[in-house]
Structures are given as C-alpha cells and as structure tokens.
C-alpha cells in the first residue's frame, strides 16, 4: 500500500490499517521519549482516524503493548468489537489484541508505516 489512496478492503482490514497507522506514530513517540524529548502521551490506537485521545503509559506498559504485533492500546469504550478482544484492563486504557483477518493484517503491517483509511 502506497498510502496515497484509502485502503478499500474489508472492515477488519480497514480497522487493522488505521490502528497500525497509530501504532507507527506511537513507535516514533516512544523513540523521542527514549531520547529525552517531551511527549504529551501516546495516542489511542483505536480504529477511528479522527480520535485524538492521549494515553499515559509507563515504559513497562509500553513494552507489554508492543510485545506482540497484534496488540494495541485503546481508550475505554474504543474497542472494535468483533475484531479485537480486551486482554488486559488498566484504569485509563485497555490492551487489546486483533483477531482473525485483522490480526493477520496487523502482523503484516508491523513497521510498514501504513496510512489511515
């Protein structure tokens, strides 16, 4: 995917592409923080490309989120039911895992720098 056109796949593929795009943004933010640069928190990695919710995660929590390519961090009530499941609840955010086709797409996109659809 070159990023110039919206991805015209299934709902699961669109959700995976959107959330992978947020994951890429958060990966860059984690690098900035590791270099001592200021950050306003991580972005919610939900399927809504217009979501601007910021989440505070500790370094160990961030590592837990990134421990698998099909894991994402979302705000409460931002779960894409039928596409992902909640694997852990924190007071201010949820750790979710993609399932099925969305998991496959998320794993393929890890580190690919996708664009939202």
N, CA, C and O atoms as a GROMACS GRO file, in nm:
protein
  468
    1UNK      N    1   0.084  -0.118   0.000
    1UNK     CA    2   0.000   0.000   0.000
    1UNK      C    3   0.088   0.124   0.000
    1UNK      O    4   0.180   0.134   0.082
    2UNK      N    5   0.063   0.217  -0.091
    2UNK     CA    6   0.149   0.334  -0.102
    2UNK      C    7   0.104   0.451  -0.016
    2UNK      O    8   0.178   0.548  -0.004
    3UNK      N    9  -0.015   0.445   0.043
    3UNK     CA   10  -0.060   0.550   0.134
    3UNK      C   11  -0.132   0.664   0.066
    3UNK      O   12  -0.189   0.749   0.134
    4UNK      N   13  -0.131   0.670  -0.070
    4UNK     CA   14  -0.196   0.781  -0.137
    4UNK      C   15  -0.344   0.760  -0.157
    4UNK      O   16  -0.418   0.857  -0.177
    5UNK      N   17  -0.390   0.637  -0.152
    5UNK     CA   18  -0.531   0.604  -0.169
    5UNK      C   19  -0.582   0.533  -0.045
    5UNK      O   20  -0.509   0.456   0.016
    6UNK      N   21  -0.707   0.558  -0.008
    6UNK     CA   22  -0.763   0.483   0.105
    6UNK      C   23  -0.764   0.335   0.074
    6UNK      O   24  -0.780   0.294  -0.041
    7UNK      N   25  -0.746   0.256   0.177
    7UNK     CA   26  -0.748   0.112   0.162
    7UNK      C   27  -0.893   0.067   0.148
    7UNK      O   28  -0.975   0.096   0.235
    8UNK      N   29  -0.924  -0.004   0.041
    8UNK     CA   30  -1.062  -0.046   0.014
    8UNK      C   31  -1.076  -0.195   0.037
    8UNK      O   32  -1.103  -0.271  -0.057
    9UNK      N   33  -1.060  -0.238   0.159
    9UNK     CA   34  -1.073  -0.379   0.192
    9UNK      C   35  -1.191  -0.401   0.284
    9UNK      O   36  -1.282  -0.318   0.292
   10UNK      N   37  -1.188  -0.512   0.350
   10UNK     CA   38  -1.294  -0.545   0.445
   10UNK      C   39  -1.288  -0.451   0.566
   10UNK      O   40  -1.191  -0.379   0.585
   11UNK      N   41  -1.393  -0.455   0.647
   11UNK     CA   42  -1.395  -0.376   0.771
   11UNK      C   43  -1.275  -0.410   0.857
   11UNK      O   44  -1.210  -0.321   0.912
   12UNK      N   45  -1.245  -0.540   0.868
   12UNK     CA   46  -1.133  -0.584   0.950
   12UNK      C   47  -1.001  -0.529   0.898
   12UNK      O   48  -0.915  -0.487   0.976
   13UNK      N   49  -0.983  -0.529   0.765
   13UNK     CA   50  -0.860  -0.474   0.707
   13UNK      C   51  -0.849  -0.325   0.732
   13UNK      O   52  -0.742  -0.276   0.768
   14UNK      N   53  -0.958  -0.251   0.714
   14UNK     CA   54  -0.956  -0.106   0.738
   14UNK      C   55  -0.922  -0.074   0.882
   14UNK      O   56  -0.843   0.016   0.910
   15UNK      N   57  -0.982  -0.149   0.975
   15UNK     CA   58  -0.953  -0.128   1.116
   15UNK      C   59  -0.806  -0.156   1.144
   15UNK      O   60  -0.740  -0.078   1.213
   16UNK      N   61  -0.754  -0.265   1.092
   16UNK     CA   62  -0.613  -0.300   1.114
   16UNK      C   63  -0.521  -0.194   1.055
   16UNK      O   64  -0.422  -0.157   1.118
   17UNK      N   65  -0.551  -0.143   0.936
   17UNK     CA   66  -0.468  -0.039   0.875
   17UNK      C   67  -0.470   0.088   0.959
   17UNK      O   68  -0.364   0.147   0.984
   18UNK      N   69  -0.588   0.130   1.003
   18UNK     CA   70  -0.597   0.252   1.084
   18UNK      C   71  -0.522   0.238   1.215
   18UNK      O   72  -0.448   0.328   1.254
   19UNK      N   73  -0.539   0.126   1.282
   19UNK     CA   74  -0.473   0.108   1.410
   19UNK      C   75  -0.322   0.091   1.394
   19UNK      O   76  -0.246   0.134   1.480
   20UNK      N   77  -0.279   0.029   1.285
   20UNK     CA   78  -0.136   0.016   1.259
   20UNK      C   79  -0.074   0.154   1.232
   20UNK      O   80   0.042   0.178   1.266
   21UNK      N   81  -0.150   0.244   1.171
   21UNK     CA   82  -0.101   0.379   1.146
   21UNK      C   83  -0.076   0.450   1.279
   21UNK      O   84   0.028   0.515   1.295
   22UNK      N   85  -0.169   0.437   1.374
   22UNK     CA   86  -0.150   0.496   1.507
   22UNK      C   87  -0.032   0.430   1.579
   22UNK      O   88   0.043   0.496   1.650
   23UNK      N   89  -0.018   0.298   1.561
   23UNK     CA   90   0.094   0.227   1.623
   23UNK      C   91   0.226   0.286   1.573
   23UNK      O   92   0.318   0.306   1.651
   24UNK      N   93   0.234   0.314   1.443
   24UNK     CA   94   0.356   0.372   1.386
   24UNK      C   95   0.385   0.509   1.449
   24UNK      O   96   0.500   0.540   1.481
   25UNK      N   97   0.282   0.590   1.465
   25UNK     CA   98   0.300   0.721   1.530
   25UNK      C   99   0.352   0.704   1.672
   25UNK      O  100   0.442   0.776   1.715
   26UNK      N  101   0.295   0.609   1.745
   26UNK     CA  102   0.337   0.586   1.883
   26UNK      C  103   0.477   0.529   1.892
   26UNK      O  104   0.550   0.557   1.987
   27UNK      N  105   0.517   0.449   1.794
   27UNK     CA  106   0.655   0.398   1.793
   27UNK      C  107   0.754   0.514   1.782
   27UNK      O  108   0.856   0.516   1.851
   28UNK      N  109   0.722   0.610   1.696
   28UNK     CA  110   0.810   0.728   1.684
   28UNK      C  111   0.811   0.810   1.812
   28UNK      O  112   0.914   0.862   1.853
   29UNK      N  113   0.694   0.820   1.876
   29UNK     CA  114   0.686   0.893   2.002
   29UNK      C  115   0.770   0.825   2.109
   29UNK      O  116   0.838   0.892   2.187
   30UNK      N  117   0.766   0.693   2.114
   30UNK     CA  118   0.847   0.618   2.212
   30UNK      C  119   0.996   0.644   2.188
   30UNK      O  120   1.073   0.654   2.284
   31UNK      N  121   1.037   0.655   2.063
   31UNK     CA  122   1.177   0.685   2.031
   31UNK      C  123   1.214   0.825   2.080
   31UNK      O  124   1.323   0.846   2.133
   32UNK      N  125   1.124   0.921   2.061
   32UNK     CA  126   1.150   1.057   2.109
   32UNK      C  127   1.168   1.057   2.259
   32UNK      O  128   1.260   1.119   2.313
   33UNK      N  129   1.077   0.986   2.328
   33UNK     CA  130   1.084   0.982   2.474
   33UNK      C  131   1.212   0.916   2.521
   33UNK      O  132   1.271   0.959   2.621
   34UNK      N  133   1.257   0.812   2.452
   34UNK     CA  134   1.382   0.745   2.488
   34UNK      C  135   1.501   0.838   2.472
   34UNK      O  136   1.604   0.820   2.539
   35UNK      N  137   1.488   0.937   2.384
   35UNK     CA  138   1.594   1.035   2.363
   35UNK      C  139   1.580   1.156   2.455
   35UNK      O  140   1.657   1.251   2.446
   36UNK      N  141   1.482   1.151   2.545
   36UNK     CA  142   1.464   1.258   2.642
   36UNK      C  143   1.377   1.372   2.594
   36UNK      O  144   1.369   1.474   2.661
   37UNK      N  145   1.312   1.358   2.480
   37UNK     CA  146   1.226   1.464   2.429
   37UNK      C  147   1.088   1.456   2.495
   37UNK      O  148   1.042   1.348   2.531
   38UNK      N  149   1.024   1.569   2.509
   38UNK     CA  150   0.893   1.576   2.574
   38UNK      C  151   0.786   1.511   2.487
   38UNK      O  152   0.796   1.509   2.364
   39UNK      N  153   0.685   1.458   2.554
   39UNK     CA  154   0.574   1.395   2.483
   39UNK      C  155   0.446   1.419   2.561
   39UNK      O  156   0.446   1.423   2.684
   40UNK      N  157   0.336   1.435   2.488
   40UNK     CA  158   0.206   1.455   2.551
   40UNK      C  159   0.132   1.325   2.573
   40UNK      O  160   0.010   1.327   2.590
   41UNK      N  161   0.200   1.215   2.574
   41UNK     CA  162   0.136   1.085   2.590
   41UNK      C  163   0.120   1.015   2.458
   41UNK      O  164   0.142   1.073   2.352
   42UNK      N  165   0.081   0.889   2.464
   42UNK     CA  166   0.061   0.809   2.345
   42UNK      C  167  -0.080   0.830   2.292
   42UNK      O  168  -0.172   0.860   2.368
   43UNK      N  169  -0.096   0.813   2.162
   43UNK     CA  170  -0.228   0.824   2.102
   43UNK      C  171  -0.304   0.694   2.119
   43UNK      O  172  -0.246   0.586   2.114
   44UNK      N  173  -0.432   0.706   2.138
   44UNK     CA  174  -0.519   0.589   2.136
   44UNK      C  175  -0.504   0.525   1.999
   44UNK      O  176  -0.507   0.595   1.898
   45UNK      N  177  -0.488   0.394   1.995
   45UNK     CA  178  -0.467   0.323   1.870
   45UNK      C  179  -0.596   0.256   1.820
   45UNK      O  180  -0.593   0.146   1.765
   46UNK      N  181  -0.707   0.324   1.842
   46UNK     CA  182  -0.836   0.267   1.800
   46UNK      C  183  -0.855   0.283   1.649
   46UNK      O  184  -0.772   0.342   1.580
   47UNK      N  185  -0.965   0.232   1.600
   47UNK     CA  186  -0.994   0.230   1.457
   47UNK      C  187  -1.037   0.365   1.401
   47UNK      O  188  -1.038   0.384   1.280
   48UNK      N  189  -1.071   0.460   1.487
   48UNK     CA  190  -1.121   0.591   1.444
   48UNK      C  191  -1.003   0.684   1.415
   48UNK      O  192  -0.934   0.727   1.507
   49UNK      N  193  -0.982   0.715   1.287
   49UNK     CA  194  -0.868   0.801   1.250
   49UNK      C  195  -0.883   0.943   1.302
   49UNK      O  196  -0.786   1.018   1.304
   50UNK      N  197  -1.004   0.980   1.344
   50UNK     CA  198  -1.025   1.114   1.400
   50UNK      C  199  -1.012   1.118   1.551
   50UNK      O  200  -1.036   1.222   1.612
   51UNK      N  201  -0.973   1.007   1.613
   51UNK     CA  202  -0.956   1.001   1.759
   51UNK      C  203  -0.827   1.072   1.798
   51UNK      O  204  -0.721   1.048   1.740
   52UNK      N  205  -0.838   1.159   1.897
   52UNK     CA  206  -0.721   1.232   1.945
   52UNK      C  207  -0.697   1.209   2.094
   52UNK      O  208  -0.630   1.289   2.159
   53UNK      N  209  -0.752   1.102   2.147
   53UNK     CA  210  -0.734   1.071   2.289
   53UNK      C  211  -0.587   1.038   2.314
   53UNK      O  212  -0.525   0.963   2.239
   54UNK      N  213  -0.533   1.094   2.422
   54UNK     CA  214  -0.395   1.067   2.464
   54UNK      C  215  -0.396   0.977   2.586
   54UNK      O  216  -0.480   0.993   2.675
   55UNK      N  217  -0.304   0.883   2.589
   55UNK     CA  218  -0.295   0.786   2.697
   55UNK      C  219  -0.156   0.790   2.758
   55UNK      O  220  -0.056   0.798   2.687
   56UNK      N  221  -0.150   0.783   2.889
   56UNK     CA  222  -0.021   0.780   2.959
   56UNK      C  223   0.013   0.636   2.990
   56UNK      O  224  -0.062   0.567   3.060
   57UNK      N  225   0.126   0.589   2.939
   57UNK     CA  226   0.175   0.454   2.966
   57UNK      C  227   0.316   0.463   3.020
   57UNK      O  228   0.396   0.545   2.977
   58UNK      N  229   0.344   0.377   3.115
   58UNK     CA  230   0.482   0.367   3.165
   58UNK      C  231   0.564   0.287   3.065
   58UNK      O  232   0.508   0.219   2.979
   59UNK      N  233   0.698   0.295   3.074
   59UNK     CA  234   0.780   0.213   2.983
   59UNK      C  235   0.747   0.063   2.990
   59UNK      O  236   0.741   0.000   2.884
   60UNK      N  237   0.726   0.003   3.107
   60UNK     CA  238   0.688  -0.139   3.109
   60UNK      C  239   0.552  -0.166   3.042
   60UNK      O  240   0.534  -0.268   2.976
   61UNK      N  241   0.458  -0.073   3.059
   61UNK     CA  242   0.328  -0.090   2.993
   61UNK      C  243   0.344  -0.081   2.842
   61UNK      O  244   0.282  -0.158   2.768
   62UNK      N  245   0.427   0.012   2.796
   62UNK     CA  246   0.452   0.027   2.652
   62UNK      C  247   0.515  -0.101   2.596
   62UNK      O  248   0.477  -0.146   2.488
   63UNK      N  249   0.609  -0.158   2.668
   63UNK     CA  250   0.672  -0.283   2.624
   63UNK      C  251   0.569  -0.395   2.616
   63UNK      O  252   0.573  -0.477   2.524
   64UNK      N  253   0.478  -0.399   2.711
   64UNK     CA  254   0.372  -0.501   2.709
   64UNK      C  255   0.284  -0.486   2.585
   64UNK      O  256   0.250  -0.585   2.521
   65UNK      N  257   0.248  -0.362   2.552
   65UNK     CA  258   0.166  -0.337   2.434
   65UNK      C  259   0.240  -0.386   2.309
   65UNK      O  260   0.179  -0.449   2.222
   66UNK      N  261   0.368  -0.358   2.300
   66UNK     CA  262   0.445  -0.391   2.180
   66UNK      C  263   0.501  -0.534   2.181
   66UNK      O  264   0.578  -0.570   2.092
   67UNK      N  265   0.464  -0.614   2.279
   67UNK     CA  266   0.518  -0.749   2.288
   67UNK      C  267   0.468  -0.841   2.176
   67UNK      O  268   0.529  -0.944   2.150
   68UNK      N  269   0.359  -0.804   2.112
   68UNK     CA  270   0.304  -0.882   2.000
   68UNK      C  271   0.254  -0.785   1.893
   68UNK      O  272   0.202  -0.679   1.926
   69UNK      N  273   0.270  -0.820   1.767
   69UNK     CA  274   0.229  -0.727   1.660
   69UNK      C  275   0.079  -0.706   1.649
   69UNK      O  276   0.035  -0.611   1.584
   70UNK      N  277  -0.001  -0.794   1.709
   70UNK     CA  278  -0.146  -0.776   1.701
   70UNK      C  279  -0.204  -0.709   1.826
   70UNK      O  280  -0.325  -0.708   1.846
   71UNK      N  281  -0.117  -0.652   1.910
   71UNK     CA  282  -0.161  -0.581   2.031
   71UNK      C  283  -0.163  -0.431   2.009
   71UNK      O  284  -0.076  -0.374   1.943
   72UNK      N  285  -0.265  -0.368   2.067
   72UNK     CA  286  -0.282  -0.223   2.056
   72UNK      C  287  -0.334  -0.170   2.189
   72UNK      O  288  -0.390  -0.244   2.269
   73UNK      N  289  -0.315  -0.041   2.211
   73UNK     CA  290  -0.364   0.026   2.331
   73UNK      C  291  -0.476   0.121   2.288
   73UNK      O  292  -0.459   0.202   2.197
   74UNK      N  293  -0.591   0.108   2.356
   74UNK     CA  294  -0.706   0.192   2.323
   74UNK      C  295  -0.768   0.249   2.449
   74UNK      O  296  -0.754   0.195   2.559
   75UNK      N  297  -0.838   0.359   2.431
   75UNK     CA  298  -0.913   0.419   2.542
   75UNK      C  299  -1.033   0.331   2.575
   75UNK      O  300  -1.082   0.257   2.489
   76UNK      N  301  -1.080   0.338   2.698
   76UNK     CA  302  -1.203   0.264   2.730
   76UNK      C  303  -1.314   0.305   2.632
   76UNK      O  304  -1.321   0.421   2.591
   77UNK      N  305  -1.397   0.212   2.597
   77UNK     CA  306  -1.508   0.233   2.502
   77UNK      C  307  -1.462   0.254   2.357
   77UNK      O  308  -1.542   0.294   2.273
   78UNK      N  309  -1.335   0.227   2.326
   78UNK     CA  310  -1.286   0.239   2.189
   78UNK      C  311  -1.253   0.103   2.128
   78UNK      O  312  -1.184   0.095   2.026
   79UNK      N  313  -1.301  -0.003   2.188
   79UNK     CA  314  -1.275  -0.138   2.139
   79UNK      C  315  -1.359  -0.164   2.014
   79UNK      O  316  -1.478  -0.134   2.011
   80UNK      N  317  -1.297  -0.221   1.910
   80UNK     CA  318  -1.367  -0.261   1.788
   80UNK      C  319  -1.416  -0.404   1.809
   80UNK      O  320  -1.348  -0.500   1.773
   81UNK      N  321  -1.535  -0.416   1.866
   81UNK     CA  322  -1.591  -0.548   1.897
   81UNK      C  323  -1.605  -0.631   1.770
   81UNK      O  324  -1.641  -0.580   1.664
   82UNK      N  325  -1.576  -0.759   1.783
   82UNK     CA  326  -1.581  -0.849   1.669
   82UNK      C  327  -1.451  -0.855   1.591
   82UNK      O  328  -1.434  -0.942   1.506
   83UNK      N  329  -1.360  -0.762   1.620
   83UNK     CA  330  -1.231  -0.756   1.551
   83UNK      C  331  -1.117  -0.773   1.650
   83UNK      O  332  -1.010  -0.822   1.615
   84UNK      N  333  -1.140  -0.731   1.774
   84UNK     CA  334  -1.036  -0.739   1.877
   84UNK      C  335  -1.099  -0.775   2.010
   84UNK      O  336  -1.219  -0.756   2.032
   85UNK      N  337  -1.016  -0.827   2.099
   85UNK     CA  338  -1.061  -0.861   2.234
   85UNK      C  339  -0.973  -0.789   2.335
   85UNK      O  340  -0.855  -0.762   2.310
   86UNK      N  341  -1.031  -0.758   2.449
   86UNK     CA  342  -0.956  -0.696   2.558
   86UNK      C  343  -0.879  -0.806   2.630
   86UNK      O  344  -0.938  -0.903   2.677
   87UNK      N  345  -0.746  -0.790   2.639
   87UNK     CA  346  -0.665  -0.889   2.709
   87UNK      C  347  -0.621  -0.840   2.846
   87UNK      O  348  -0.582  -0.920   2.931
   88UNK      N  349  -0.627  -0.708   2.869
   88UNK     CA  350  -0.592  -0.654   2.999
   88UNK      C  351  -0.654  -0.516   3.014
   88UNK      O  352  -0.655  -0.436   2.920
   89UNK      N  353  -0.705  -0.489   3.132
   89UNK     CA  354  -0.765  -0.359   3.162
   89UNK      C  355  -0.676  -0.282   3.258
   89UNK      O  356  -0.633  -0.335   3.360
   90UNK      N  357  -0.650  -0.158   3.225
   90UNK     CA  358  -0.582  -0.064   3.312
   90UNK      C  359  -0.683   0.045   3.348
   90UNK      O  360  -0.786   0.056   3.280
   91UNK      N  361  -0.658   0.125   3.450
   91UNK     CA  362  -0.756   0.227   3.488
   91UNK      C  363  -0.792   0.325   3.375
   91UNK      O  364  -0.907   0.366   3.364
   92UNK      N  365  -0.694   0.361   3.291
   92UNK     CA  366  -0.718   0.464   3.190
   92UNK      C  367  -0.710   0.414   3.046
   92UNK      O  368  -0.733   0.493   2.954
   93UNK      N  369  -0.680   0.288   3.025
   93UNK     CA  370  -0.672   0.235   2.889
   93UNK      C  371  -0.687   0.084   2.891
   93UNK      O  372  -0.683   0.021   2.996
   94UNK      N  373  -0.706   0.028   2.772
   94UNK     CA  374  -0.721  -0.117   2.757
   94UNK      C  375  -0.614  -0.170   2.661
   94UNK      O  376  -0.577  -0.102   2.565
   95UNK      N  377  -0.567  -0.288   2.688
   95UNK     CA  378  -0.476  -0.358   2.599
   95UNK      C  379  -0.562  -0.456   2.520
   95UNK      O  380  -0.627  -0.543   2.579
   96UNK      N  381  -0.563  -0.443   2.387
   96UNK     CA  382  -0.646  -0.529   2.303
   96UNK      C  383  -0.558  -0.608   2.206
   96UNK      O  384  -0.446  -0.568   2.175
   97UNK      N  385  -0.612  -0.719   2.159
   97UNK     CA  386  -0.547  -0.800   2.056
   97UNK      C  387  -0.643  -0.817   1.940
   97UNK      O  388  -0.760  -0.851   1.958
   98UNK      N  389  -0.592  -0.793   1.821
   98UNK     CA  390  -0.668  -0.818   1.700
   98UNK      C  391  -0.690  -0.967   1.686
   98UNK      O  392  -0.609  -1.047   1.733
   99UNK      N  393  -0.800  -1.004   1.621
   99UNK     CA  394  -0.834  -1.143   1.598
   99UNK      C  395  -0.856  -1.164   1.448
   99UNK      O  396  -0.885  -1.068   1.376
  100UNK      N  397  -0.843  -1.285   1.402
  100UNK     CA  398  -0.876  -1.320   1.264
  100UNK      C  399  -0.801  -1.241   1.159
  100UNK      O  400  -0.679  -1.223   1.167
  101UNK      N  401  -0.876  -1.195   1.058
  101UNK     CA  402  -0.818  -1.122   0.946
  101UNK      C  403  -0.746  -0.994   0.992
  101UNK      O  404  -0.640  -0.960   0.940
  102UNK      N  405  -0.804  -0.926   1.089
  102UNK     CA  406  -0.741  -0.803   1.140
  102UNK      C  407  -0.606  -0.833   1.203
  102UNK      O  408  -0.512  -0.754   1.188
  103UNK      N  409  -0.593  -0.945   1.272
  103UNK     CA  410  -0.465  -0.984   1.331
  103UNK      C  411  -0.362  -1.011   1.222
  103UNK      O  412  -0.247  -0.970   1.233
  104UNK      N  413  -0.405  -1.081   1.117
  104UNK     CA  414  -0.314  -1.111   1.006
  104UNK      C  415  -0.263  -0.982   0.941
  104UNK      O  416  -0.144  -0.968   0.916
  105UNK      N  417  -0.354  -0.889   0.915
  105UNK     CA  418  -0.316  -0.762   0.853
  105UNK      C  419  -0.224  -0.682   0.945
  105UNK      O  420  -0.124  -0.627   0.899
  106UNK      N  421  -0.256  -0.676   1.074
  106UNK     CA  422  -0.173  -0.602   1.170
  106UNK      C  423  -0.032  -0.659   1.174
  106UNK      O  424   0.066  -0.584   1.179
  107UNK      N  425  -0.020  -0.791   1.171
  107UNK     CA  426   0.112  -0.854   1.172
  107UNK      C  427   0.190  -0.823   1.045
  107UNK      O  428   0.311  -0.802   1.050
  108UNK      N  429   0.121  -0.820   0.930
  108UNK     CA  430   0.187  -0.786   0.804
  108UNK      C  431   0.233  -0.641   0.801
  108UNK      O  432   0.336  -0.609   0.742
  109UNK      N  433   0.157  -0.553   0.866
  109UNK     CA  434   0.185  -0.410   0.862
  109UNK      C  435   0.286  -0.362   0.965
  109UNK      O  436   0.333  -0.249   0.957
  110UNK      N  437   0.318  -0.446   1.062
  110UNK     CA  438   0.407  -0.400   1.168
  110UNK      C  439   0.535  -0.342   1.108
  110UNK      O  440   0.609  -0.409   1.036
  111UNK      N  441   0.559  -0.216   1.140
  111UNK     CA  442   0.679  -0.148   1.093
  111UNK      C  443   0.672  -0.100   0.949
  111UNK      O  444   0.769  -0.044   0.898
  112UNK      N  445   0.557  -0.120   0.881
  112UNK     CA  446   0.546  -0.081   0.740
  112UNK      C  447   0.506   0.064   0.723
  112UNK      O  448   0.513   0.116   0.612
  113UNK      N  449   0.463   0.131   0.830
  113UNK     CA  450   0.425   0.272   0.820
  113UNK      C  451   0.299   0.296   0.739
  113UNK      O  452   0.300   0.380   0.649
  114UNK      N  453   0.188   0.225   0.767
  114UNK     CA  454   0.067   0.242   0.689
  114UNK      C  455   0.003   0.376   0.711
  114UNK      O  456   0.032   0.446   0.808
  115UNK      N  457  -0.085   0.413   0.619
  115UNK     CA  458  -0.163   0.535   0.627
  115UNK      C  459  -0.306   0.500   0.665
  115UNK      O  460  -0.353   0.390   0.636
  116UNK      N  461  -0.377   0.594   0.730
  116UNK     CA  462  -0.515   0.566   0.769
  116UNK      C  463  -0.605   0.558   0.646
  116UNK      O  464  -0.572   0.612   0.540
  117UNK      N  465  -0.719   0.488   0.662
  117UNK     CA  466  -0.814   0.477   0.552
  117UNK      C  467  -0.939   0.556   0.581
  117UNK      O  468  -1.031   0.558   0.499
   0.00000   0.00000   0.00000
